[in-house]
């Protein structure tokens, strides 16, 4: 039963301009939901890039229903999002370190929540008074808090090669 003249068939997801089928409209939360006949809900996922240029070495962590991204810069920059599409600027996560050269930034931050509940941020930078590239470790009580590195020396600093681009994980046995 379709109205007068023409077809009454609903468009497919692709015909409606979408690019992801979902089981329900709630699965499209934060995305544009389009009508579709080939799936319960059709989502339109935004095109890349999500951020303008200059959000280098991004790392994303989730706390509850909020995602946070951290990026390389003169400080460790932070943004937050409920849907991985719309991002809000947040305060800088880390602004100083006692061991790093003041003329170098914070590179490739990686963040995770330790079993203790504290949030740990690893980053790379250059050590004061040398050309060594090292990894530092800063701690905060919450993912939105100010991360602090009180160490007088880097967490890891090899003498024969650079120590850069940290990556975090939890061991299969549950160790941080």
N, C-alpha and C positions, 0 to 999 in steps of 0.2 A: 504494500500500500504505500504509495508514495506521493501524493500531491499531484499537481497537474503538470503534464508534459515533463520530459526529462527523467533522469534516474534519481532514485532516492537513496542510493548506496552511499554510506559515509566514506570519506577518503581513507586511504591507507595511511599509516604513520608517515611514510616518506612523502606521500602526496600532500599531507597536511603541513609539511615543513619540519617534521621532527626527525630525530636521529637515534632515539632509544625507546624501545617498548618497555612498559612496566606493568606489573601485576595489578597495581592500583594507583589512583591519583596521588595517594599519600607518598608513594615511592618516588614521585616527581617533586617532592618538597623542595622549595627554593628554586626550582626550574620552571620554565614555561610549560604548562600542560596543554596539549592540543587534542582535538577530537580525532578519533581513529576507529576504523572498523576491524583492524587486524590485531589489536591488543587492547587490554582494559584501559590503559592510559598511554599516551604518547608524549614523551618528554623532549624538549628542545634543549640540548646541552650547549652552553655558550661556546663560542669559538675561542681559540687561544690567540694571543696570550691572555691569561687571566689578569696579569699585572702589566703595567707599562714597563718599558725597558728599565733596567737598573735594579732588578730584584734578583741579584746573583746568588748562586749556590743555595737555593731555597731548601728548607727542611720543614716538614709539617708534622705536628704532634696534635693529639686530641686529648681534651680533658672534659669528661662528661659529654655534653652535646655541642661543644664548641671546639673548632679547629684553630690552631695557631700556626703561623708560618714565621720562620726566622730567616734572616738573610745577611750575607756578607756586607760589610761597610766600615766606616770609621767607628761605628758602634754596631752592636748586634741589634738589628732592627726587627720589629715584631708587628704582625697584623693578626686580626681574628675574624672568624667567619662561622656562621651557623650552618652554611650550606655549601661551602667550597666554591661559591660563585661570587657572592657579594662580600667584600673584605673591608674592614675598618682599620684605620691606623690605630696602633696601640703604643704605649710608651716603649722606649728602647729597653731591651732586656739586659744588656751588659754595656757599660760605657768605659770601664777602665780595668787595668790589670797591673799589678805591681812589677811583673817581670817582663812585660812586652815593651818593645820599642815604641815610643810615642809617635814615630813617623810611619808606622804600619797599622793597618786596620785589623779587624777581626774577620777571619775567613771561614767559610763553610761550617757554620754552627750546626750542631746535632744535639737534640734535647730528648730526655726521657725521664719518666718518674721512677725513682728507685723504690725498692720494697719498703724502705723507711718512710715513704710518702714525700720525701724531698724531691725537687726537680733538679736535674743535673744538666748543665749545658757545657758541651765540649766545643772547643774552637781552635783554630790554628792562627799563629801570628809569628812575628820575628822577635827573637830574644834581644833584650837590651844589650848593646855593646858587642854584638856579633852579627853574623849573617845567617845563623841557625834558624830554621823554621821549625817551630815546636807546637805542641798541643797543650792547651790549658784546660782547666776544669773550674767551673763556677757553679754555685749552689743557690737555690731560692726555695722558700717555703711553699710557693705556689707558682703555677705556670705564668701567672700574670704579674708576679713579683719581680723585684730587682734582683738579678743574679749577681753574686759577689764572688770574686776570686781573690782570696787573701794569701795565696801561696807566694813565697818569695822566689820560687823557681817553677818552670813548667811541669805539667803532669808527666809528659813524655817529650824527650828531646834527644834524638839520635845525633851522633857526631859525624857519621859517614854519609847519611842521606837526609833529606828533609822529612820531617814528621808533619804531614798536612792532611787535610780532608778527613777528619774523624768520622766514624760511623758507629752507631750504638746498637746494641742488641742484648737480649737476655738469654743466657745459656739455657740449653735444654734441661739442665738440672735445676734451673730457677735462680742461679747466681747472677747478681748484678755485675 
